[in-house]
Amino acid sequence: MAAVMYWRTRNLYWNKMKKLLILFTLAPCMAFGQMTYVPDDNFEQALIDLGYDTGAPDDSVPTANINTVLALNVSLKSISDLTGIADFASLVSLDCFSNNLTSLDLSQGNSLEYLDCSGNFFLGSLDISGATNLYYLYCDFCQLSTLDVTNNIYLEELDIEVNQIQSIDISQNANVLEFYCTINQLTSIDVSHMASLTVLQCNGNELTCLNVANGNNQNMTGFIAFDNPNLACIEVDDTSWANANWTVAGLNMDSTASFSDDCSSSCFPGFPQPDCSFLEVSQVLIDETTMTIDISIYNGDTVDINYPYIGLVVDALGDTIQNGTASFFLQFALDTMTYSYALNSVSPVYPLTVYFA
Protein backbone atom coordinates (compact mmCIF):
# COMPACT_ATOMS: atom_id res chain seq x y z
CA MET A 1 0.00 0.00 0.00
CA ALA A 2 2.86 2.37 0.81
CA ALA A 3 4.40 1.76 -2.61
CA VAL A 4 1.10 2.53 -4.33
CA MET A 5 0.71 5.79 -2.38
CA TYR A 6 4.28 6.80 -3.23
CA TRP A 7 3.69 6.12 -6.94
CA ARG A 8 0.47 8.16 -6.94
CA THR A 9 2.13 11.04 -5.11
CA ARG A 10 5.10 11.06 -7.47
CA ASN A 11 2.79 10.81 -10.47
CA LEU A 12 0.78 13.85 -9.28
CA TYR A 13 4.01 15.72 -8.70
CA TRP A 14 5.28 15.06 -12.22
CA ASN A 15 1.89 15.99 -13.71
CA LYS A 16 2.05 19.36 -11.94
CA MET A 17 5.64 19.84 -13.05
CA LYS A 18 4.71 19.09 -16.66
CA LYS A 19 1.89 21.66 -16.51
CA LEU A 20 4.24 24.27 -15.06
CA LEU A 21 6.84 23.42 -17.71
CA ILE A 22 4.25 23.83 -20.46
CA LEU A 23 3.16 27.21 -19.02
CA PHE A 24 6.74 28.48 -18.79
CA THR A 25 7.44 27.23 -22.30
CA LEU A 26 4.35 28.95 -23.73
CA ALA A 27 4.75 32.24 -21.88
CA PRO A 28 7.49 33.63 -24.15
CA CYS A 29 5.52 32.51 -27.20
CA MET A 30 2.44 34.27 -25.90
CA ALA A 31 4.38 37.50 -25.29
CA PHE A 32 6.04 37.51 -28.69
CA GLY A 33 2.85 36.33 -30.36
CA GLN A 34 0.61 39.18 -29.14
CA MET A 35 -1.25 40.79 -32.02
CA THR A 36 -2.70 44.28 -32.49
CA TYR A 37 -6.11 44.61 -34.10
CA VAL A 38 -5.90 46.73 -37.26
CA PRO A 39 -9.28 46.55 -39.04
CA ASP A 40 -8.52 49.07 -41.80
CA ASP A 41 -6.88 47.22 -44.69
CA ASN A 42 -5.27 50.38 -46.04
CA PHE A 43 -3.68 51.09 -42.66
CA GLU A 44 -2.41 47.52 -42.39
CA GLN A 45 -1.10 47.59 -45.96
CA ALA A 46 0.82 50.75 -45.12
CA LEU A 47 2.35 48.93 -42.14
CA ILE A 48 3.19 45.97 -44.37
CA ASP A 49 4.89 48.32 -46.83
CA LEU A 50 6.93 49.75 -43.95
CA GLY A 51 8.01 46.27 -42.88
CA TYR A 52 6.00 46.03 -39.66
CA ASP A 53 3.87 43.16 -40.96
CA THR A 54 4.03 40.49 -43.67
CA GLY A 55 1.70 38.76 -46.08
CA ALA A 56 -1.75 39.99 -47.01
CA PRO A 57 -3.86 42.17 -44.68
CA ASP A 58 -5.58 40.02 -42.05
CA ASP A 59 -6.70 42.69 -39.54
CA SER A 60 -3.76 42.12 -37.22
CA VAL A 61 -0.14 43.18 -36.81
CA PRO A 62 2.46 41.77 -34.38
CA THR A 63 2.50 44.14 -31.41
CA ALA A 64 6.20 43.54 -30.86
CA ASN A 65 6.88 45.00 -34.31
CA ILE A 66 5.23 48.34 -33.56
CA ASN A 67 5.44 49.11 -29.85
CA THR A 68 8.96 50.56 -30.12
CA VAL A 69 8.42 52.59 -33.29
CA LEU A 70 9.32 56.26 -32.77
CA ALA A 71 8.09 57.83 -36.03
CA LEU A 72 5.27 56.75 -38.32
CA ASN A 73 4.23 58.23 -41.66
CA VAL A 74 1.04 56.78 -43.13
CA SER A 75 -0.08 59.86 -45.06
CA LEU A 76 -1.88 59.71 -48.41
CA LYS A 77 -2.98 56.08 -47.93
CA SER A 78 -6.80 56.41 -48.07
CA ILE A 79 -7.02 55.25 -44.45
CA SER A 80 -10.42 55.60 -42.79
CA ASP A 81 -9.62 54.09 -39.39
CA LEU A 82 -6.41 54.21 -37.33
CA THR A 83 -7.56 51.65 -34.77
CA GLY A 84 -4.41 49.98 -33.51
CA ILE A 85 -2.43 53.20 -33.21
CA ALA A 86 -2.65 52.95 -29.41
CA ASP A 87 -0.20 50.03 -29.46
CA PHE A 88 2.48 52.28 -30.95
CA ALA A 89 3.41 52.91 -27.34
CA SER A 90 6.69 54.73 -28.03
CA LEU A 91 5.46 56.91 -30.88
CA VAL A 92 6.94 60.42 -30.89
CA SER A 93 5.97 61.58 -34.39
CA LEU A 94 2.82 60.74 -36.36
CA ASP A 95 2.10 61.87 -39.92
CA CYS A 96 -1.33 60.78 -41.13
CA PHE A 97 -2.33 63.74 -43.29
CA SER A 98 -4.55 63.49 -46.38
CA ASN A 99 -6.49 60.37 -45.48
CA ASN A 100 -10.21 59.68 -44.96
CA LEU A 101 -10.29 59.70 -41.17
CA THR A 102 -13.53 60.69 -39.44
CA SER A 103 -12.18 60.37 -35.89
CA LEU A 104 -8.76 60.03 -34.31
CA ASP A 105 -8.20 58.90 -30.73
CA LEU A 106 -4.72 59.63 -29.42
CA SER A 107 -5.78 59.82 -25.80
CA GLN A 108 -3.07 57.27 -24.93
CA GLY A 109 -0.32 58.97 -26.91
CA ASN A 110 1.59 60.39 -23.96
CA SER A 111 4.93 60.10 -25.78
CA LEU A 112 3.68 61.95 -28.87
CA GLU A 113 5.42 65.25 -29.62
CA TYR A 114 4.45 65.83 -33.26
CA LEU A 115 1.10 65.25 -34.99
CA ASP A 116 0.06 66.13 -38.52
CA CYS A 117 -3.46 64.95 -39.32
CA SER A 118 -4.28 67.81 -41.67
CA GLY A 119 -6.24 67.30 -44.87
CA ASN A 120 -8.59 64.69 -43.41
CA PHE A 121 -11.63 66.50 -44.74
CA PHE A 122 -14.11 64.35 -42.78
CA LEU A 123 -12.27 64.41 -39.45
CA GLY A 124 -14.86 65.59 -36.94
CA SER A 125 -13.36 64.25 -33.71
CA LEU A 126 -9.79 64.53 -32.44
CA ASP A 127 -8.84 63.41 -28.92
CA ILE A 128 -5.35 64.48 -27.85
CA SER A 129 -6.16 64.72 -24.16
CA GLY A 130 -3.47 62.18 -23.30
CA ALA A 131 -0.83 63.62 -25.62
CA THR A 132 0.52 65.79 -22.85
CA ASN A 133 3.99 66.11 -24.41
CA LEU A 134 2.75 67.43 -27.74
CA TYR A 135 4.76 70.32 -29.19
CA TYR A 136 3.45 70.51 -32.76
CA LEU A 137 -0.16 70.05 -33.83
CA TYR A 138 -1.40 70.44 -37.39
CA CYS A 139 -5.07 69.61 -37.87
CA ASP A 140 -5.93 72.14 -40.57
CA PHE A 141 -8.37 71.41 -43.40
CA CYS A 142 -10.53 69.05 -41.38
CA GLN A 143 -14.12 69.22 -40.16
CA LEU A 144 -13.56 69.90 -36.48
CA SER A 145 -16.17 71.92 -34.62
CA THR A 146 -14.47 71.52 -31.23
CA LEU A 147 -10.92 70.88 -30.07
CA ASP A 148 -9.60 70.51 -26.53
CA VAL A 149 -5.96 71.54 -26.13
CA THR A 150 -6.06 72.36 -22.42
CA ASN A 151 -3.85 69.36 -21.54
CA ASN A 152 -1.29 70.16 -24.23
CA ILE A 153 0.61 72.82 -22.33
CA TYR A 154 3.88 72.42 -24.27
CA LEU A 155 2.40 73.28 -27.67
CA GLU A 156 4.64 75.59 -29.70
CA GLU A 157 2.87 75.40 -33.08
CA LEU A 158 -0.89 75.10 -33.36
CA ASP A 159 -2.59 75.00 -36.76
CA ILE A 160 -6.38 74.63 -36.84
CA GLU A 161 -7.02 76.48 -40.11
CA VAL A 162 -10.10 75.76 -42.23
CA ASN A 163 -12.32 73.98 -39.74
CA GLN A 164 -15.67 74.85 -38.13
CA ILE A 165 -14.44 75.74 -34.66
CA GLN A 166 -16.53 78.38 -32.86
CA SER A 167 -14.43 78.64 -29.71
CA ILE A 168 -11.21 77.17 -28.37
CA ASP A 169 -9.72 77.41 -24.88
CA ILE A 170 -6.05 78.34 -25.34
CA SER A 171 -5.59 79.69 -21.83
CA GLN A 172 -3.21 76.84 -20.92
CA ASN A 173 -1.05 77.19 -24.04
CA ALA A 174 1.33 79.97 -23.04
CA ASN A 175 4.27 78.46 -24.96
CA VAL A 176 2.73 78.79 -28.42
CA LEU A 177 5.03 80.51 -30.93
CA GLU A 178 2.83 80.18 -34.03
CA PHE A 179 -0.97 80.04 -34.04
CA TYR A 180 -2.90 79.55 -37.28
CA CYS A 181 -6.69 79.61 -37.05
CA THR A 182 -7.72 81.09 -40.42
CA ILE A 183 -11.24 80.35 -41.71
CA ASN A 184 -13.15 79.10 -38.71
CA GLN A 185 -16.11 80.55 -36.81
CA LEU A 186 -14.20 82.01 -33.88
CA THR A 187 -15.68 85.06 -32.18
CA SER A 188 -12.98 85.72 -29.60
CA ILE A 189 -9.21 85.20 -29.44
CA ASP A 190 -6.95 86.21 -26.56
CA VAL A 191 -3.23 85.51 -26.97
CA SER A 192 -2.07 88.08 -24.43
CA HIS A 193 -0.53 85.29 -22.32
CA MET A 194 1.58 83.95 -25.22
CA ALA A 195 4.64 86.06 -24.49
CA SER A 196 6.79 84.55 -27.27
CA LEU A 197 4.15 84.44 -30.01
CA THR A 198 5.56 85.48 -33.39
CA VAL A 199 2.80 84.40 -35.80
CA LEU A 200 -0.96 84.84 -35.49
CA GLN A 201 -3.13 84.28 -38.55
CA CYS A 202 -6.81 84.56 -37.68
CA ASN A 203 -8.35 85.98 -40.86
CA GLY A 204 -11.69 84.70 -42.10
CA ASN A 205 -13.43 84.31 -38.75
CA GLU A 206 -16.32 86.04 -36.97
CA LEU A 207 -14.21 87.87 -34.43
CA THR A 208 -15.63 90.61 -32.26
CA CYS A 209 -12.79 90.42 -29.74
CA LEU A 210 -9.06 90.13 -30.43
CA ASN A 211 -6.40 90.66 -27.80
CA VAL A 212 -2.80 90.44 -29.04
CA ALA A 213 -1.28 92.58 -26.27
CA ASN A 214 1.31 89.98 -25.29
CA GLY A 215 4.29 92.31 -24.83
CA ASN A 216 5.90 90.92 -27.98
CA ASN A 217 4.12 92.73 -30.83
CA GLN A 218 7.32 94.22 -32.23
CA ASN A 219 8.75 90.73 -32.72
CA MET A 220 5.67 89.32 -34.42
CA THR A 221 6.47 88.53 -38.05
CA GLY A 222 3.09 87.21 -39.17
CA PHE A 223 0.00 89.01 -37.89
CA ILE A 224 -3.01 88.67 -40.21
CA ALA A 225 -6.55 89.45 -39.03
CA PHE A 226 -8.41 90.71 -42.11
CA ASP A 227 -11.83 89.40 -43.19
CA ASN A 228 -13.33 89.78 -39.73
CA PRO A 229 -16.08 92.28 -40.57
CA ASN A 230 -17.43 92.45 -37.00
CA LEU A 231 -14.06 93.22 -35.44
CA ALA A 232 -13.91 96.89 -34.44
CA CYS A 233 -11.14 96.88 -31.84
CA ILE A 234 -7.80 95.06 -31.69
CA GLU A 235 -6.00 95.26 -28.36
CA VAL A 236 -2.24 95.73 -28.80
CA ASP A 237 0.89 96.60 -26.83
CA ASP A 238 1.38 100.03 -28.39
CA THR A 239 -1.20 101.69 -30.60
CA SER A 240 1.35 104.01 -32.25
CA TRP A 241 3.59 101.13 -33.20
CA ALA A 242 0.65 99.03 -34.42
CA ASN A 243 -0.72 101.87 -36.56
CA ALA A 244 2.70 102.33 -38.15
CA ASN A 245 3.39 98.66 -38.83
CA TRP A 246 0.08 96.82 -39.19
CA THR A 247 -2.11 98.15 -41.97
CA VAL A 248 -5.15 97.40 -44.08
CA ALA A 249 -2.94 97.29 -47.18
CA GLY A 250 -0.75 94.69 -45.48
CA LEU A 251 -3.81 92.49 -44.83
CA ASN A 252 -3.22 92.84 -41.12
CA MET A 253 -6.74 94.11 -40.49
CA ASP A 254 -9.98 95.39 -42.01
CA SER A 255 -10.63 99.07 -42.55
CA THR A 256 -13.42 98.87 -39.95
CA ALA A 257 -10.99 97.85 -37.19
CA SER A 258 -8.71 100.03 -35.10
CA PHE A 259 -6.05 99.49 -32.46
CA SER A 260 -6.40 100.23 -28.76
CA ASP A 261 -4.68 99.41 -25.51
CA ASP A 262 -8.07 98.48 -24.04
CA CYS A 263 -10.78 96.68 -26.00
CA SER A 264 -12.59 95.29 -23.00
CA SER A 265 -15.86 96.84 -24.12
CA SER A 266 -15.83 94.37 -27.02
CA CYS A 267 -14.53 91.39 -25.12
CA PHE A 268 -17.15 89.90 -22.87
CA PRO A 269 -18.03 86.67 -24.67
CA GLY A 270 -20.73 84.51 -23.18
CA PHE A 271 -23.10 87.28 -22.16
CA PRO A 272 -26.36 87.67 -24.09
CA GLN A 273 -26.81 90.85 -26.05
CA PRO A 274 -30.08 92.45 -24.91
CA ASP A 275 -32.24 95.03 -26.60
CA CYS A 276 -30.80 98.41 -25.61
CA SER A 277 -33.45 100.46 -27.38
CA PHE A 278 -35.34 101.01 -24.10
CA LEU A 279 -32.32 102.49 -22.33
CA GLU A 280 -32.06 106.27 -22.06
CA VAL A 281 -29.23 108.38 -20.67
CA SER A 282 -31.12 110.80 -18.45
CA GLN A 283 -28.17 112.66 -16.90
CA VAL A 284 -24.38 112.87 -17.09
CA LEU A 285 -22.37 114.62 -14.37
CA ILE A 286 -18.62 115.09 -14.73
CA ASP A 287 -16.37 116.06 -11.84
CA GLU A 288 -12.90 116.88 -13.14
CA THR A 289 -11.55 117.41 -9.63
CA THR A 290 -12.16 113.77 -8.75
CA MET A 291 -11.94 112.58 -12.36
CA THR A 292 -15.27 110.79 -12.19
CA ILE A 293 -18.30 110.66 -14.43
CA ASP A 294 -21.77 109.79 -13.12
CA ILE A 295 -24.19 108.45 -15.70
CA SER A 296 -27.88 108.03 -14.96
CA ILE A 297 -29.66 105.40 -17.04
CA TYR A 298 -33.42 105.08 -17.39
CA ASN A 299 -34.76 101.65 -18.34
CA GLY A 300 -38.02 102.27 -20.17
CA ASP A 301 -38.79 98.58 -20.55
CA THR A 302 -41.01 96.63 -18.18
CA VAL A 303 -38.40 93.91 -17.69
CA ASP A 304 -35.16 93.98 -15.75
CA ILE A 305 -31.82 94.15 -17.55
CA ASN A 306 -28.70 92.64 -16.01
CA TYR A 307 -26.50 93.56 -18.97
CA PRO A 308 -25.03 95.42 -20.89
CA TYR A 309 -22.50 97.83 -19.44
CA ILE A 310 -21.37 101.24 -20.62
CA GLY A 311 -18.65 100.51 -23.12
CA LEU A 312 -17.59 103.96 -24.30
CA VAL A 313 -18.34 107.59 -23.62
CA VAL A 314 -17.13 109.76 -26.48
CA ASP A 315 -17.12 113.55 -26.60
CA ALA A 316 -17.87 115.86 -29.53
CA LEU A 317 -14.26 115.65 -30.77
CA GLY A 318 -14.34 111.87 -30.85
CA ASP A 319 -12.15 111.52 -27.77
CA THR A 320 -12.94 108.63 -25.46
CA ILE A 321 -13.41 109.97 -21.98
CA GLN A 322 -14.43 106.65 -20.41
CA ASN A 323 -14.04 103.11 -21.68
CA GLY A 324 -13.88 99.49 -20.73
CA THR A 325 -15.45 99.59 -17.28
CA ALA A 326 -17.24 96.32 -16.59
CA SER A 327 -19.91 97.73 -14.31
CA PHE A 328 -22.99 95.62 -14.84
CA PHE A 329 -26.44 97.07 -14.44
CA LEU A 330 -28.49 96.01 -11.47
CA GLN A 331 -31.98 94.78 -12.15
CA PHE A 332 -34.39 97.62 -12.67
CA ALA A 333 -37.47 98.33 -14.76
CA LEU A 334 -39.20 101.65 -15.41
CA ASP A 335 -36.62 103.19 -13.11
CA THR A 336 -33.40 105.19 -13.15
CA MET A 337 -30.03 104.04 -11.83
CA THR A 338 -26.85 106.09 -11.58
CA TYR A 339 -23.37 104.65 -12.10
CA SER A 340 -20.05 106.23 -11.28
CA TYR A 341 -17.02 105.62 -13.49
CA ALA A 342 -13.43 106.77 -13.54
CA LEU A 343 -12.83 109.48 -16.11
CA ASN A 344 -10.01 109.37 -18.63
CA SER A 345 -7.58 112.28 -18.44
CA VAL A 346 -9.37 114.25 -21.15
CA SER A 347 -11.31 117.47 -20.75
CA PRO A 348 -14.51 116.55 -22.58
CA VAL A 349 -16.19 118.66 -25.23
CA TYR A 350 -19.96 118.41 -25.21
CA PRO A 351 -22.22 116.83 -26.36
CA LEU A 352 -21.32 113.34 -25.21
CA THR A 353 -22.29 110.04 -26.79
CA VAL A 354 -22.71 106.99 -24.59
CA TYR A 355 -22.25 103.57 -26.19
CA PHE A 356 -23.60 100.42 -24.61
CA ALA A 357 -21.93 97.05 -25.17
Phi, psi and omega in degrees: 000320180297321180294320179297314179299319179297317181296317180296317180297315180294322180295318177297320180299313181292327176297317178296317180297321179295321178295317178296319180298318178297318180297315180293327179289322183280334186305312178298323180295322179294321181294312183283344182264005181296136183243150177254131181286121179229089187286338182276116183297326180291323176295314181295321179298322177297321178290325175297315180298330180274357177090011180269355179208167180227166177074200179272155178303131179224022177071017178208149180225139177301122182300323181297339180278345187238343189283358175244005180292133182265324183227137182224128176237108178235038181285155174059041183240009180058035181279133178255343187212123179259026174305132186112343182295336181296335180277358170278070193293339183254009189297127178255325184228129179230119172251118178220033184287158176057056171238199181242032183293140173253337176210154180215117182252107177242032183294344178255009185273059186287349176265353185290130178243339185223129178220125173235103177241025182293160176072015170266088194296345180251009183286107182252354182217125178225118180249108178240025185298330180266355180275065189284353178252017184289130178253327186230124180228121178235106179229038179283159180057052175235202181231037182284134173253340176221154176204127180256113178242018185292336178271352186261067191285348182265002182307132176247329176231128182227115182237110179238025185301149174055064172228202180232034186281126181267330178205150178214132180274107179248020184293338181263004187251058185289345184268002183296131177260325181225127182231116180244119181222027180303143175056071169226206178234031183291139178252342183212134176223129177231110179246022184295340180269355180269082191293341182250011182299130178244337182229127171224115176240109186230023180292156177075037177241198178238041187295136166242347182222126178217116180243109178245019181281076184255006181079007185228018185305321184290346177256004179279123184260351183214076177254116180225121183222021181286172182061043169233078191298340181265003182270112182258334187225130176241118182277127186228173178291314187217113184296323180296315179295316181297317179297329182278336188244335180247119189228166174294318180298329179274009180063020178285336188196169173271161180292342180275354182258153176219165182263149178206159174268005178204104178248026186298336179291345178255357193240057173235069180295150176100344178267140177291150178263107184277174175280116182267002187294341181271354182274138181224130176280109185270335181198142175229123178240125181247131177240103184283347176285324178257358181054052177232158176226125178257125182240123179260128184243130175255125176264106183276000179274166179267001179245155178285152177233123178267349187206148023264201173233169178282115184276312183217145167236117186244138180270185186295338179269001181086007178280138177277119181259349175202133179206155169067023178268119184273062177262108185277144179293141169284168179286126174203152179216135183051045184209167180244135176234145180246136182236141181250130182233156172287144183260135173294159184282061179226132174281111188288150174248123184280155005278164180256150175240126180256126179252131174266154179224000000 
